[in-house]
Amino acid sequence: MGTAREWWAVRRQDMSMAPLNTNTSNTIAQHRAKQYSHEGVKAGVKAATIAFIASAIPVLMGARAIPWARANLNYAAQAHIISLVSGAAFFVVADKTILASARKNSFEKLAIHVEFPL
């Protein structure tokens, strides 16, 4: 193999010729994983929107009312603070939602396969 382009071309061809997986339990697991990640993204977007509003108002008002903030926080700094808060809220909530869904699914599978004595 001479170049990286040739290597990627062969790699792409190998991946496209891979046999399709017909295992139903694997496809169900993939479907659930996709569903859980979609739920996590929806919850993360909601949290990021709320965090955006909750952080934008104090930052923008503080940058106009507080003398130190007026002198030291330019528009880029204000936008950076707001976007960091929104991004952090998105990733924390999305991660927690996905993990909670996976944990719930795991416990449901355990309850199906194991009978607990009373």
C-alpha positions as CSV (number, residue, x, y, z in Angstrom):
1,M,0.0,0.0,0.0
2,G,1.5,3.3,-1.1
3,T,-0.7,6.1,0.2
4,A,-3.2,6.7,2.9
5,R,-5.8,7.2,0.1
6,E,-5.3,3.7,-1.1
7,W,-5.4,2.3,2.4
8,W,-8.8,4.0,3.1
9,A,-10.2,2.8,-0.2
10,V,-9.3,-0.8,0.6
11,R,-10.7,-0.3,4.2
12,R,-14.0,1.1,2.8
13,Q,-14.3,-1.7,0.4
14,D,-13.7,-4.3,3.2
15,M,-16.4,-2.7,5.3
16,S,-18.9,-2.6,2.5
17,M,-18.4,-6.3,1.7
18,A,-19.0,-7.3,5.4
19,P,-22.0,-9.7,5.8
20,L,-25.1,-8.3,7.3
21,N,-25.8,-9.4,10.8
22,T,-29.1,-11.3,11.0
23,N,-28.9,-12.0,14.8
24,T,-32.3,-10.7,16.1
25,S,-31.1,-10.1,19.6
26,N,-28.2,-8.0,18.4
27,T,-30.6,-5.9,16.2
28,I,-32.9,-5.4,19.1
29,A,-30.0,-4.3,21.3
30,Q,-28.9,-1.9,18.6
31,H,-32.5,-0.5,18.3
32,R,-32.7,0.0,22.0
33,A,-29.3,1.7,22.1
34,K,-30.4,4.1,19.3
35,Q,-33.6,4.8,21.2
36,Y,-31.8,5.5,24.4
37,S,-29.3,7.8,22.7
38,H,-32.2,9.6,21.0
39,E,-33.9,10.1,24.4
40,G,-30.6,11.3,25.8
41,V,-30.2,13.9,23.1
42,K,-33.7,15.2,23.5
43,A,-33.2,15.6,27.3
44,G,-29.8,17.2,26.7
45,V,-31.3,19.7,24.3
46,K,-34.0,20.7,26.7
47,A,-31.4,21.1,29.5
48,A,-29.1,23.1,27.3
49,T,-31.9,25.4,26.4
50,I,-32.8,26.0,30.0
51,A,-29.2,26.5,30.9
52,F,-28.7,28.9,28.0
53,I,-31.5,31.1,29.3
54,A,-30.6,30.7,32.9
55,S,-26.9,31.7,32.2
56,A,-27.5,34.3,29.5
57,I,-29.6,36.7,31.6
58,P,-27.2,37.1,34.5
59,V,-24.1,37.2,32.3
60,L,-25.5,39.8,29.9
61,M,-27.0,41.9,32.7
62,G,-23.9,41.6,34.8
63,A,-21.7,42.7,32.0
64,R,-23.6,45.9,31.7
65,A,-24.2,46.6,35.4
66,I,-21.1,45.4,37.3
67,P,-18.1,47.7,36.7
68,W,-15.5,44.8,36.8
69,A,-17.5,42.7,34.3
70,R,-18.0,45.8,32.1
71,A,-14.3,46.3,32.0
72,N,-13.2,42.7,31.6
73,L,-15.9,40.7,29.8
74,N,-16.1,41.5,26.1
75,Y,-18.7,40.0,23.8
76,A,-16.6,36.9,23.1
77,A,-16.1,36.2,26.8
78,Q,-19.8,36.5,27.5
79,A,-20.6,34.2,24.6
80,H,-17.9,31.8,25.8
81,I,-19.4,31.6,29.3
82,I,-22.9,31.1,28.1
83,S,-21.9,28.4,25.6
84,L,-19.8,26.5,28.1
85,V,-22.7,26.4,30.6
86,S,-25.1,25.2,27.8
87,G,-22.7,22.6,26.5
88,A,-22.0,21.2,30.0
89,A,-25.7,21.0,30.7
90,F,-26.3,19.1,27.5
91,F,-23.5,16.5,28.0
92,V,-24.3,15.9,31.7
93,V,-28.0,15.4,31.2
94,A,-27.7,13.4,28.0
95,D,-25.1,11.1,29.7
96,K,-27.2,10.6,32.8
97,T,-30.4,9.9,30.7
98,I,-28.6,7.3,28.5
99,L,-27.1,5.6,31.6
100,A,-30.4,5.6,33.4
101,S,-32.2,4.0,30.4
102,A,-29.5,1.4,30.0
103,R,-29.6,0.6,33.8
104,K,-33.4,0.2,33.6
105,N,-33.1,-2.1,30.7
106,S,-30.4,-4.1,32.4
107,F,-32.5,-4.6,35.5
108,E,-35.5,-5.6,33.4
109,K,-33.5,-8.2,31.7
110,L,-32.2,-9.5,35.0
111,A,-35.7,-9.8,36.4
112,I,-36.8,-11.8,33.4
113,H,-33.9,-14.2,33.6
114,V,-33.5,-14.6,37.3
115,E,-36.3,-15.5,39.7
116,F,-35.8,-14.0,43.1
117,P,-36.9,-16.1,46.1
118,L,-39.3,-14.3,48.5
